[in-house]
Amino acid sequence: MKATELRGKDQDALKKELNELLKAQFGLRMQIATQQLNNTAQLKKVRRDIARVKTVMNVKDAK
């Protein structure tokens, strides 16, 4: 997901996206704990997406 896509969304859509990403992160952490996750790069991608969403939300709040 790109930051330009996120900037076009409103605050409610960003909150929903953040919630979905946090659930995905939790699922990936559980897969790592049970050693079911083969592609650990997915966790890094989700963490970065969460950071992007939070950054865009903070920028929109500041305006």
Beta strands, then each sheet from edge to edge (+ up, - down):
end
